[in-house]
Amino acid sequence: MKRFSRNKTTIIAEVGVNHNGNLKMAIELVDKAAEAGADYVKFQTFSAKKIATSSAKKAKYQLRSTDVSETQLSMLQNLELSYDDHRALVHRCNVRGISFLSTPFDEESLVTLTRKFGLPEIKLGSGENTNAPLLLAAGRSGVKIILSTGMSSLSEVEEALGVIAFGMCRKTTPASRKDFSDILLDPDVWLTLRERVTLMHCTTEYPAAVADTNLLAMKTLEQAFGVKVGYSDHTSGDCISLAAVTLGACVIEKHFTLDRSLEGPDHAASLEPKELQRLVTGIRSIELALGNGIKQPSLAEVSNRSVARKSLVAARDITKGTTLKIEDIEAKRSYPGISPMDFWDTVGRETKKSYNKDDNI
């Protein structure tokens, strides 16, 4: 019989920009993520001027939690981490035994993470699903890629995979958009994608409403592309993340803050340290509960058979030599004895001894 098996769920505590541009706060978040038992603590690596123009608007959720008179560019400039900040955070992660992860938003930041810091893996945000130059560069970086798919249709995700695949498997410059669909016709390309890419279902809203979660879309991604899948959770609380684990998510990402009441774009949709610890505990419990998929009694319940299962007993006093009728026997808890599954095989047999009522037959 084939056993069901799964690897340990990777838990990413996403700080993002919840450090508010303060290195001391960022280091404290590393410590709290490590104490909670997360596998990764994730930041964002960017140059604000490479992300947004001076006229770029803020999202509605950002307007709710930041200065409305501030532009998106100004907000991002206040949230940048310097190269030295990154170095300090990588060092702190090494000290605390938690893996450092970050999301690059431009090619220069990608190079910083993969070449200068030597990260074996990066996370690309949902906003980059149509950013072909960055997707191509990420594919050529040689590292594993976790790609969020918020705001995307299935066809857009497929095209993004085509760009990444081209970067991973071709050294030439793409001639046109058609190259990204053509490369997916090669079965060997899919082997590479399945080895190096994880897709994250995501609802890009902060916080996201449960009704907008569409968690089954994570399974659609898995069935459509055959890659590893996970869930980047922007809902309040932890129940949707736990549900995603039961559906087979191999990665869970959850925003994380020291205090939800802090000013900043992502704090309101984040877990606080004790809540993150509870999420980690819940996920590890679910992993244990899922088991191996074989339906058989556990060792803990075998001994309860003698208490809960029934045996065939005499329904009334029976004399030796009686040919048993249906009304002579019944099933009661009196283990061990003849299984009630043998009820009809026992009817019609002649008794070799006398029985008192409730004696095992």
Disulfide bonds with the S-S distance in Angstrom:
none
